[in-house]
Amino acid sequence: MKNIAFYKPSIGTEELEHIQEVLENNSDSSKVTEFEESITEFIGAKHAIATCNATAALHLALSAIELKRGDKILMSVNAFVNAPEVVRHFDAEPIFVDINMEDMNIDLNKFEKILSENKSKKLRGAIISFVSGQTTDLDRLYAIAQTYGIILIEDATNALGVTFNGERVGSLEADMTIFSTNSSNGKFAVSRDGVIVTNNEDIAARARLLRTHAITTTYDDHGNLDYIYDVVDIGHKYDMSELDAAFALSQLNKTQQFIKRRKDIAKIYENRLAGLKHIITPTHKEEHIFTQYIVKVSRNRDVFARALKEKGIATGLHYIPLHLLSYYKNKYSLKITTFGSALTSYQQILSLPMYPSLSDEDVDYVCDQIIEIAESWV
């Protein structure tokens, strides 16, 4: 029996060489600066502010717009937990929006309806997450944001390199976009990195200031603080380390290679699982980059997942709707039926192993076991 992990990092000699360079201190240049310059060039944006992880980038983004107590931020109820979490750290309020059933991204009709009915100046903006590497209709999203004058932050943590109408996300009309070269939330992630990308000078300047304690100073040739410095605001310690930057830079350079491999894996899944009883493969746009491969199991999803685990195949859930999680359910007295589309989708979704180092043989093994289980499913 094979043992197929849900996710594994794809590491080669490039990562080791960059990390060795940092450890041996053979370069006077900063890998963090090199990473920031590389990602602005890759995305086609003006500014990149690298952080220690993607959650820090989201929190820093909200600090940069000076989110305050009682402010409100719209987001999909299908976002990962870090989106409402960073909002709550300001004692501000996340406002959840149901999903559309087709791609599990935010339902733009319901999103616009909430904005049209809003009477409060406290509704400052929205964090829009892209599920599994596929965007929502960005033309419509940008038009809605402009109409209602809200700040738009794209959570593209799982969508580095995705395009919309031929243009890279992060270079378009959002105020900020959050990326990571590491799409795993696993406990043993090799590296955790985040980055804010923006074309807004003021936001970029404030994010850079707040990233490292809001300290104003100069640094010596070794990157150490000069002995006199000042603090001009309440900041964070969210800067990226040189080691993380070395790894992130190597991964960034492989982005297109990774996307191609994930699309190849998705095609195998799609071809082999098409028409299978109880299994629905995802509909998708050509621009989908498949950071996750999410199928729907028409009945007994949890039992199906356990059957796969018994055959050595790990799976995941992307994501458990936020209103079903104890903190948000209790904090806002939310009923499980409040977001019907997200609930229905959640009861069926199952994320299959998806990462560039997954071999065709391993993908076929996963498909073989799914087919075997599905054919005997009642």
RASUL-V749826 format. One record per residue. N is the residue number from 0. RES is the residue in one letter. PSI is psi in radians with two decimals (999 if undefined). OMEGA is omega in degrees with one decimal (NA if undefined). Layout:
n->N res->RES psi->PSI omega->OMEGA
n->N res->RES psi->PSI omega->OMEGA
This chain:
n->0 res->M psi->2.33 omega->176.5
n->1 res->K psi->2.84 omega->174.1
n->2 res->N psi->1.79 omega->-175.0
n->3 res->I psi->1.96 omega->178.4
n->4 res->A psi->2.69 omega->176.2
n->5 res->F psi->-0.66 omega->179.0
n->6 res->Y psi->2.45 omega->171.7
n->7 res->K psi->2.45 omega->175.4
n->8 res->P psi->2.64 omega->178.2
n->9 res->S psi->1.85 omega->-171.5
n->10 res->I psi->2.34 omega->178.8
n->11 res->G psi->-2.87 omega->-176.6
n->12 res->T psi->-0.48 omega->-177.7
n->13 res->E psi->-0.78 omega->179.0
n->14 res->E psi->-0.79 omega->-178.6
n->15 res->L psi->-0.69 omega->-179.8
n->16 res->E psi->-0.76 omega->179.1
n->17 res->H psi->-0.75 omega->-179.8
n->18 res->I psi->-0.72 omega->178.3
n->19 res->Q psi->-0.67 omega->179.2
n->20 res->E psi->-0.73 omega->178.2
n->21 res->V psi->-0.80 omega->-177.5
n->22 res->L psi->-0.63 omega->-179.7
n->23 res->E psi->-0.10 omega->178.3
n->24 res->N psi->0.81 omega->-175.5
n->25 res->N psi->0.04 omega->-176.6
n->26 res->S psi->2.47 omega->176.4
n->27 res->D psi->-0.21 omega->-177.4
n->28 res->S psi->2.80 omega->-179.2
n->29 res->S psi->2.27 omega->175.5
n->30 res->K psi->-0.53 omega->177.5
n->31 res->V psi->-0.83 omega->178.0
n->32 res->T psi->-0.74 omega->178.7
n->33 res->E psi->-0.73 omega->177.9
n->34 res->F psi->-0.81 omega->-179.9
n->35 res->E psi->-0.75 omega->179.3
n->36 res->E psi->-0.67 omega->-179.5
n->37 res->S psi->-0.67 omega->-177.2
n->38 res->I psi->-0.57 omega->174.8
n->39 res->T psi->-0.68 omega->177.7
n->40 res->E psi->-0.74 omega->-179.7
n->41 res->F psi->-0.78 omega->-177.5
n->42 res->I psi->-0.66 omega->-174.6
n->43 res->G psi->0.53 omega->179.4
n->44 res->A psi->2.97 omega->-175.9
n->45 res->K psi->-0.61 omega->-172.2
n->46 res->H psi->2.53 omega->172.2
n->47 res->A psi->2.28 omega->179.8
n->48 res->I psi->1.82 omega->-175.1
n->49 res->A psi->2.49 omega->-179.9
n->50 res->T psi->2.99 omega->-175.7
n->51 res->C psi->-0.41 omega->173.8
n->52 res->N psi->3.01 omega->-174.6
n->53 res->A psi->-0.57 omega->176.6
n->54 res->T psi->-0.71 omega->175.0
n->55 res->A psi->-0.67 omega->178.6
n->56 res->A psi->-0.74 omega->177.4
n->57 res->L psi->-0.78 omega->-179.8
n->58 res->H psi->-0.73 omega->178.5
n->59 res->L psi->-0.65 omega->177.8
n->60 res->A psi->-0.74 omega->178.7
n->61 res->L psi->-0.58 omega->174.5
n->62 res->S psi->-0.67 omega->-177.8
n->63 res->A psi->-0.50 omega->177.7
n->64 res->I psi->0.12 omega->177.3
n->65 res->E psi->0.90 omega->174.3
n->66 res->L psi->2.46 omega->-175.2
n->67 res->K psi->2.91 omega->177.8
n->68 res->R psi->2.29 omega->178.1
n->69 res->G psi->-0.19 omega->175.0
n->70 res->D psi->2.77 omega->-177.3
n->71 res->K psi->2.43 omega->178.6
n->72 res->I psi->2.15 omega->177.2
n->73 res->L psi->2.56 omega->176.0
n->74 res->M psi->2.80 omega->175.8
n->75 res->S psi->2.48 omega->174.0
n->76 res->V psi->-0.14 omega->179.7
n->77 res->N psi->0.27 omega->177.6
n->78 res->A psi->2.86 omega->172.9
n->79 res->F psi->2.80 omega->-171.1
n->80 res->V psi->-0.37 omega->-177.8
n->81 res->N psi->-0.41 omega->-178.8
n->82 res->A psi->-0.97 omega->177.0
n->83 res->P psi->-0.49 omega->-178.3
n->84 res->E psi->-0.84 omega->-177.8
n->85 res->V psi->-0.56 omega->176.5
n->86 res->V psi->-0.77 omega->-178.3
n->87 res->R psi->-0.47 omega->179.2
n->88 res->H psi->-0.25 omega->173.3
n->89 res->F psi->0.07 omega->-170.3
n->90 res->D psi->0.53 omega->173.5
n->91 res->A psi->3.08 omega->-171.3
n->92 res->E psi->2.15 omega->170.1
n->93 res->P psi->2.37 omega->176.1
n->94 res->I psi->2.02 omega->-173.9
n->95 res->F psi->2.53 omega->179.1
n->96 res->V psi->2.43 omega->-179.2
n->97 res->D psi->2.98 omega->-176.0
n->98 res->I psi->2.86 omega->166.4
n->99 res->N psi->2.53 omega->-171.2
n->100 res->M psi->-0.33 omega->-173.0
n->101 res->E psi->-0.91 omega->-176.9
n->102 res->D psi->0.02 omega->176.5
n->103 res->M psi->0.19 omega->170.4
n->104 res->N psi->3.08 omega->-177.3
n->105 res->I psi->2.46 omega->177.0
n->106 res->D psi->1.89 omega->-174.9
n->107 res->L psi->-0.48 omega->175.7
n->108 res->N psi->-0.82 omega->179.7
n->109 res->K psi->-0.61 omega->175.9
n->110 res->F psi->-0.86 omega->-179.4
n->111 res->E psi->-0.62 omega->-179.9
n->112 res->K psi->-0.76 omega->178.3
n->113 res->I psi->-0.75 omega->179.5
n->114 res->L psi->-0.71 omega->-178.2
n->115 res->S psi->-0.49 omega->-178.8
n->116 res->E psi->-0.06 omega->-177.0
n->117 res->N psi->2.30 omega->178.5
n->118 res->K psi->0.06 omega->-174.0
n->119 res->S psi->2.40 omega->174.3
n->120 res->K psi->-0.13 omega->-179.6
n->121 res->K psi->-0.24 omega->178.7
n->122 res->L psi->1.76 omega->-170.0
n->123 res->R psi->-0.61 omega->-172.7
n->124 res->G psi->-2.85 omega->-178.0
n->125 res->A psi->2.53 omega->169.0
n->126 res->I psi->2.03 omega->-175.8
n->127 res->I psi->1.97 omega->-179.5
n->128 res->S psi->2.53 omega->177.9
n->129 res->F psi->1.93 omega->-173.7
n->130 res->V psi->2.20 omega->171.6
n->131 res->S psi->0.27 omega->177.2
n->132 res->G psi->0.48 omega->177.6
n->133 res->Q psi->2.31 omega->-178.2
n->134 res->T psi->2.83 omega->166.0
n->135 res->T psi->-3.04 omega->177.4
n->136 res->D psi->1.69 omega->-172.7
n->137 res->L psi->-0.56 omega->176.6
n->138 res->D psi->-0.80 omega->-179.7
n->139 res->R psi->-0.72 omega->179.3
n->140 res->L psi->-0.82 omega->-179.1
n->141 res->Y psi->-0.68 omega->179.1
n->142 res->A psi->-0.72 omega->178.6
n->143 res->I psi->-0.81 omega->-178.7
n->144 res->A psi->-0.69 omega->179.7
n->145 res->Q psi->-0.72 omega->-179.5
n->146 res->T psi->-0.73 omega->-174.6
n->147 res->Y psi->0.03 omega->172.7
n->148 res->G psi->0.69 omega->-179.8
n->149 res->I psi->2.73 omega->174.8
n->150 res->I psi->2.31 omega->-175.6
n->151 res->L psi->2.07 omega->175.9
n->152 res->I psi->2.09 omega->177.4
n->153 res->E psi->2.18 omega->173.7
n->154 res->D psi->1.58 omega->-179.5
n->155 res->A psi->0.58 omega->179.5
n->156 res->T psi->-0.67 omega->-179.9
n->157 res->N psi->0.48 omega->-174.8
n->158 res->A psi->0.55 omega->177.9
n->159 res->L psi->2.14 omega->178.7
n->160 res->G psi->-0.10 omega->179.9
n->161 res->V psi->2.56 omega->179.7
n->162 res->T psi->2.80 omega->173.5
n->163 res->F psi->2.10 omega->-175.6
n->164 res->N psi->0.68 omega->175.0
n->165 res->G psi->-0.03 omega->-179.8
n->166 res->E psi->2.49 omega->-178.4
n->167 res->R psi->2.30 omega->173.0
n->168 res->V psi->2.38 omega->-174.8
n->169 res->G psi->-0.35 omega->178.5
n->170 res->S psi->0.11 omega->-169.9
n->171 res->L psi->-2.18 omega->-168.2
n->172 res->E psi->0.05 omega->177.8
n->173 res->A psi->2.69 omega->176.9
n->174 res->D psi->-0.66 omega->176.8
n->175 res->M psi->2.64 omega->172.9
n->176 res->T psi->2.36 omega->-179.4
n->177 res->I psi->2.24 omega->178.2
n->178 res->F psi->2.89 omega->167.2
n->179 res->S psi->2.53 omega->174.1
n->180 res->T psi->-0.09 omega->179.9
n->181 res->N psi->1.94 omega->-175.2
n->182 res->S psi->0.09 omega->-177.0
n->183 res->S psi->2.42 omega->171.0
n->184 res->N psi->0.32 omega->-174.7
n->185 res->G psi->2.71 omega->-178.2
n->186 res->K psi->-0.58 omega->-174.5
n->187 res->F psi->0.62 omega->177.8
n->188 res->A psi->2.38 omega->-178.7
n->189 res->V psi->-0.68 omega->-178.6
n->190 res->S psi->2.56 omega->176.5
n->191 res->R psi->2.09 omega->-180.0
n->192 res->D psi->2.68 omega->175.2
n->193 res->G psi->2.86 omega->177.3
n->194 res->V psi->2.38 omega->171.7
n->195 res->I psi->2.25 omega->175.2
n->196 res->V psi->2.31 omega->-178.4
n->197 res->T psi->2.72 omega->171.9
n->198 res->N psi->0.04 omega->-176.1
n->199 res->N psi->2.02 omega->-177.0
n->200 res->E psi->-0.80 omega->-175.1
n->201 res->D psi->-0.76 omega->178.4
n->202 res->I psi->-0.77 omega->-179.3
n->203 res->A psi->-0.77 omega->-178.3
n->204 res->A psi->-0.74 omega->-178.9
n->205 res->R psi->-0.69 omega->178.5
n->206 res->A psi->-0.72 omega->178.6
n->207 res->R psi->-0.71 omega->179.4
n->208 res->L psi->-0.84 omega->-174.0
n->209 res->L psi->-0.30 omega->-175.8
n->210 res->R psi->-0.60 omega->-176.7
n->211 res->T psi->1.25 omega->172.0
n->212 res->H psi->0.20 omega->-176.1
n->213 res->A psi->0.61 omega->177.9
n->214 res->I psi->2.33 omega->172.0
n->215 res->T psi->2.16 omega->-176.8
n->216 res->T psi->3.08 omega->167.3
n->217 res->T psi->2.88 omega->-178.5
n->218 res->Y psi->2.65 omega->177.2
n->219 res->D psi->-3.07 omega->-175.0
n->220 res->D psi->-0.30 omega->180.0
n->221 res->H psi->0.12 omega->177.8
n->222 res->G psi->0.22 omega->-179.6
n->223 res->N psi->2.62 omega->177.1
n->224 res->L psi->2.42 omega->168.7
n->225 res->D psi->2.83 omega->-171.4
n->226 res->Y psi->-0.22 omega->173.9
n->227 res->I psi->2.24 omega->178.3
n->228 res->Y psi->2.91 omega->179.6
n->229 res->D psi->2.76 omega->175.5
n->230 res->V psi->2.22 omega->-172.3
n->231 res->V psi->0.01 omega->179.8
n->232 res->D psi->-3.14 omega->172.5
n->233 res->I psi->2.01 omega->-176.0
n->234 res->G psi->-2.78 omega->-178.5
n->235 res->H psi->3.05 omega->170.0
n->236 res->K psi->1.38 omega->-172.0
n->237 res->Y psi->0.19 omega->-177.3
n->238 res->D psi->2.66 omega->179.4
n->239 res->M psi->2.43 omega->177.1
n->240 res->S psi->2.79 omega->178.1
n->241 res->E psi->-0.64 omega->178.8
n->242 res->L psi->-0.79 omega->177.9
n->243 res->D psi->-0.66 omega->179.7
n->244 res->A psi->-0.67 omega->178.3
n->245 res->A psi->-0.78 omega->178.7
n->246 res->F psi->-0.79 omega->-178.7
n->247 res->A psi->-0.67 omega->179.3
n->248 res->L psi->-0.74 omega->178.7
n->249 res->S psi->-0.73 omega->179.0
n->250 res->Q psi->-0.71 omega->178.2
n->251 res->L psi->-0.71 omega->-179.2
n->252 res->N psi->-0.29 omega->-179.7
n->253 res->K psi->0.15 omega->-172.6
n->254 res->T psi->-0.85 omega->-177.9
n->255 res->Q psi->-0.64 omega->176.4
n->256 res->Q psi->-0.75 omega->178.9
n->257 res->F psi->-0.75 omega->-180.0
n->258 res->I psi->-0.79 omega->179.8
n->259 res->K psi->-0.77 omega->-179.1
n->260 res->R psi->-0.73 omega->179.0
n->261 res->R psi->-0.64 omega->177.0
n->262 res->K psi->-0.65 omega->176.8
n->263 res->D psi->-0.74 omega->178.5
n->264 res->I psi->-0.75 omega->178.9
n->265 res->A psi->-0.66 omega->179.2
n->266 res->K psi->-0.68 omega->176.6
n->267 res->I psi->-0.86 omega->177.0
n->268 res->Y psi->-0.84 omega->-176.0
n->269 res->E psi->-0.80 omega->-177.7
n->270 res->N psi->-0.75 omega->-173.6
n->271 res->R psi->-0.47 omega->-177.1
n->272 res->L psi->-0.03 omega->-178.3
n->273 res->A psi->2.30 omega->175.9
n->274 res->G psi->0.10 omega->-178.3
n->275 res->L psi->2.39 omega->179.5
n->276 res->K psi->2.30 omega->175.9
n->277 res->H psi->-0.11 omega->-176.9
n->278 res->I psi->2.22 omega->176.4
n->279 res->I psi->2.08 omega->177.2
n->280 res->T psi->2.71 omega->-172.4
n->281 res->P psi->2.45 omega->166.6
n->282 res->T psi->2.57 omega->-175.4
n->283 res->H psi->2.74 omega->173.4
n->284 res->K psi->2.87 omega->177.2
n->285 res->E psi->-0.50 omega->-174.3
n->286 res->E psi->-0.03 omega->178.5
n->287 res->H psi->2.32 omega->-178.2
n->288 res->I psi->0.08 omega->167.1
n->289 res->F psi->0.96 omega->169.3
n->290 res->T psi->-0.38 omega->165.8
n->291 res->Q psi->2.69 omega->172.8
n->292 res->Y psi->1.86 omega->-171.8
n->293 res->I psi->2.04 omega->174.0
n->294 res->V psi->2.95 omega->173.5
n->295 res->K psi->2.31 omega->177.8
n->296 res->V psi->2.08 omega->-168.2
n->297 res->S psi->-0.35 omega->177.8
n->298 res->R psi->2.57 omega->175.7
n->299 res->N psi->0.88 omega->-178.0
n->300 res->R psi->-0.79 omega->-176.6
n->301 res->D psi->-0.68 omega->177.7
n->302 res->V psi->-0.68 omega->177.5
n->303 res->F psi->-0.77 omega->179.8
n->304 res->A psi->-0.70 omega->178.5
n->305 res->R psi->-0.63 omega->178.1
n->306 res->A psi->-0.68 omega->176.3
n->307 res->L psi->-0.69 omega->179.0
n->308 res->K psi->-0.66 omega->178.3
n->309 res->E psi->-0.37 omega->177.7
n->310 res->K psi->0.23 omega->174.6
n->311 res->G psi->0.28 omega->-176.0
n->312 res->I psi->2.05 omega->177.8
n->313 res->A psi->2.51 omega->178.8
n->314 res->T psi->3.04 omega->179.9
n->315 res->G psi->3.07 omega->177.5
n->316 res->L psi->2.08 omega->-179.6
n->317 res->H psi->1.67 omega->-3.0
n->318 res->Y psi->2.97 omega->170.4
n->319 res->I psi->2.15 omega->-178.7
n->320 res->P psi->2.44 omega->-172.2
n->321 res->L psi->-0.53 omega->-176.8
n->322 res->H psi->-0.11 omega->175.9
n->323 res->L psi->-0.16 omega->-179.5
n->324 res->L psi->2.42 omega->-168.0
n->325 res->S psi->-0.80 omega->-175.6
n->326 res->Y psi->-0.91 omega->-175.4
n->327 res->Y psi->-0.62 omega->177.2
n->328 res->K psi->-0.78 omega->-178.0
n->329 res->N psi->-0.70 omega->-178.0
n->330 res->K psi->-0.73 omega->-174.2
n->331 res->Y psi->0.20 omega->177.6
n->332 res->S psi->0.90 omega->-176.1
n->333 res->L psi->2.34 omega->174.7
n->334 res->K psi->2.64 omega->-177.7
n->335 res->I psi->-0.37 omega->-179.7
n->336 res->T psi->0.05 omega->-176.3
n->337 res->T psi->-0.66 omega->-179.2
n->338 res->F psi->1.51 omega->-170.1
n->339 res->G psi->-0.71 omega->-178.1
n->340 res->S psi->-0.76 omega->179.1
n->341 res->A psi->-0.68 omega->179.9
n->342 res->L psi->-0.81 omega->-179.9
n->343 res->T psi->-0.77 omega->179.7
n->344 res->S psi->-0.80 omega->-177.8
n->345 res->Y psi->-0.61 omega->-177.8
n->346 res->Q psi->-0.20 omega->-176.6
n->347 res->Q psi->-0.43 omega->-169.6
n->348 res->I psi->2.58 omega->174.7
n->349 res->L psi->2.17 omega->180.0
n->350 res->S psi->2.22 omega->-179.5
n->351 res->L psi->2.80 omega->176.7
n->352 res->P psi->2.33 omega->-178.9
n->353 res->M psi->1.88 omega->175.5
n->354 res->Y psi->2.66 omega->-171.4
n->355 res->P psi->-0.53 omega->-177.5
n->356 res->S psi->0.01 omega->176.0
n->357 res->L psi->2.17 omega->-178.0
n->358 res->S psi->2.80 omega->174.9
n->359 res->D psi->-0.64 omega->179.2
n->360 res->E psi->-0.74 omega->178.7
n->361 res->D psi->-0.70 omega->178.8
n->362 res->V psi->-0.74 omega->177.3
n->363 res->D psi->-0.66 omega->177.6
n->364 res->Y psi->-0.79 omega->177.6
n->365 res->V psi->-0.80 omega->180.0
n->366 res->C psi->-0.75 omega->179.4
n->367 res->D psi->-0.78 omega->-177.4
n->368 res->Q psi->-0.67 omega->177.4
n->369 res->I psi->-0.79 omega->-179.6
n->370 res->I psi->-0.77 omega->-179.3
n->371 res->E psi->-0.78 omega->-179.4
n->372 res->I psi->-0.77 omega->-177.3
n->373 res->A psi->-0.67 omega->-177.7
n->374 res->E psi->-0.39 omega->178.4
n->375 res->S psi->0.06 omega->-176.3
n->376 res->W psi->2.41 omega->-179.1
n->377 res->V psi->999 omega->NA
